[in-house]
Amino acid sequence: MGMRTILKSVLMAAVGLVLVHPALAQQPPSFIRDAEIESTIRTFATPIFRAAGLDPEAVHIYLINDSQLNAFVAGGQNLFLNTGTILRSERPNQLVGVMAHETGHIAGGHLARTDEALRNASIESIIGLIAGVAAAVATGNGAAGSAAILGSSGVAQRSFLQFSVAQEASADQAGMTFLDRTQQSSRGLLEFFQILEGQEFLSAAQQSPYLRTHPLTSQRVETVNAHVVQSRYSNVPDPPEWVMMHARMKAKLAAFLGPPGQSLGVYKEDDHSAPSRYARAIAYYRIPDLKRALPLIDGLITEFPTSPYYPEMKGQMLFENGHVSEALAPYEQAVKLAPKVPLLRMELAQVQLETNDQTLVPKALVNLKEAVRFEDRNPEAWRLLAIAYGRSGDTGMTALALAEQGMAEGDTKMAQQESTRAVKLLPPGPARLHAQDLLEDARHQNNRK
């Protein structure tokens, strides 16, 4: 519940801000799952995706817990963004500029040169490969990253992220076109390049990963600068609501990822802005000091009654400190305000199940069925759904949910075992047919091992 590390080679979500480590190498990068941060990034990125002719729902965005500057696309329409890039950004337009450039790589078909194994690689395998490539480049020793590279499902292409200068220039031009189409400034992209220029003379080990894999030339910087000079959108400001979303996102990340004392030192008591109070509330909760955390979050809930994320945070604070029944109301409020956010429904369902109130099980089932429509590769969602079905006495659907959990975790033996059980227990109909499909898929994968 809340912020936690889970050693599994799968992407997983649970209540609140979650860190998930793929088990691919020593100290691998980790994913972050958080409804508010994901919503903010997607809000910024969606206009760019549409301008590029992409279906925003088909582009997957992954947040990586890494303090270094980096963003990249890999394995199809997958955009990866380091927390360090978010925390280093000073305003939304800088993040939008970076994402516009990366979208240029997707729209330009620059990923088509990778082989079939990479295109079909799991997200976890891609992250494992990134860790290996980064180690090899930083040390100048190919062996340094071999464990991560060889552990990444055989996807051993060190240069798969290494775009050519021509492709970089093409992505720059495409990104600026997308920004113009959405009437946004390209100045943020230029500012990001200027940050990278300051690292060009550093050793490879000190350079940001972005600079290592995205060759930056003076000509590229000059081209973007020329566009900023002539574009009529260069002085368009960020929407005020985006500025607030960006500040809240940075405050939340800083408060969760850094020591509480550091957050309290940066976001001081005399700063009464919403992001500062948010960061202090999270820092106090992490100490834990609910007597100081709850009044801050209650004040934000009162001041911003339409935001689902302040009540979500209150629910997390209460739940993780043993106040399960008290956590129910704020989570219900969060879902009421944002019923289409699957992670919020998962959080509410987990609390409903943890109350051990049998009358809440049907409500938990509704929330989890809705959540797995969008989080179908999330093993935690399927695990919770299996618990809910089990408490409902539906053994067939319990087995089916456990089979889905196994597939999502990459545990095909578990998937085969549970789907076999589901086929025997379920009556004729769509659920049994789906269990048979899962069984066939699991058997096929097991036979290939």
LINQUI-V978970 format. One record per backbone hydrogen bond with DSSP energy under -1.0 kcal/mol. NH is the residue of the N-H (numbers start at 0). CO is the residue of the C=O. Records with the same first field share a line. If there is no record, write none. Layout:
NH->CO, CO
//
This chain:
7->5, 20
17->32
18->3
19->30
20->5
23->21
30->19
31->62
32->17
37->33
38->34
39->35
40->36
41->37
42->38
43->39
44->40
45->41
48->44
49->45
50->46
51->47
52->49
53->48
57->54
59->76
61->78
63->80
64->29
65->63
71->79
73->77
77->75
78->59
79->71
80->61
81->69
82->63
83->65
85->81
86->82
87->83
88->84
93->90
95->91
96->92
97->93
98->94
99->95
100->96
101->97
102->98
103->99
104->100
105->101
106->102
107->103
108->105
109->104
111->108
113->110
118->114
119->115
120->117
125->121
126->122
127->123
128->124
129->125
130->126
131->127
132->128
133->129
134->130
135->131
136->132
137->133
138->134
139->135
143->140
145->142
148->144
149->145
150->146
151->148
154->151
155->153
159->156
161->158
162->160, 212
167->163
168->164
169->165
170->166
171->167
172->168
173->169
174->170
175->171
176->172
177->173
178->174
179->175
180->176
181->177
182->179
183->178
189->185
190->186
191->187
192->188
193->189
194->190
195->191
196->192
197->193
198->195
199->196
201->198
205->202
206->202
209->68
211->207
212->208
213->209
220->216
221->217
222->218
223->219
224->220
225->221
226->222
227->223
228->224
229->225
230->226
233->230
235->232
242->238
243->239
244->240
245->241
246->242
247->243
248->244
249->245
250->246
251->247
252->248
253->249
254->250
255->251
256->252
257->253
262->258
263->259
264->260
265->261
266->262
267->265
270->267
276->272
277->273
278->274
279->275
280->276
281->277
282->278
283->279
284->280
285->281
288->283
291->288
292->288
293->289
296->292
297->293
298->294
299->295
300->296
301->297
302->298
303->299
306->303
311->307
312->308
313->309
314->310
315->311
316->312
317->313
318->314
319->315
321->318
322->317
323->321
326->322
330->326
331->327
332->328
333->329
334->330
335->331
336->332
337->333
340->337
344->340
345->341
346->342
347->343
348->344
349->345
350->346
351->347
352->348
353->349
354->350
355->352
359->356
360->357
363->359
364->360
365->361
366->362
367->363
368->364
369->365
370->366
371->367
373->370
374->370
377->374
381->377
382->378
383->379
384->380
385->381
386->382
387->383
388->384
389->385
390->386
392->389
393->388
394->392
397->393
398->394
399->395
400->396
401->397
402->398
403->399
404->400
405->401
406->402
407->403
408->404
410->405
411->409
414->410
415->411
416->412
417->413
418->414
419->415
420->416
421->417
422->418
423->419
424->420
425->421
432->428
433->429
434->430
435->431
436->432
437->433
438->434
439->435
440->436
441->437
442->438
443->439
444->440
445->441
446->442
447->443
//
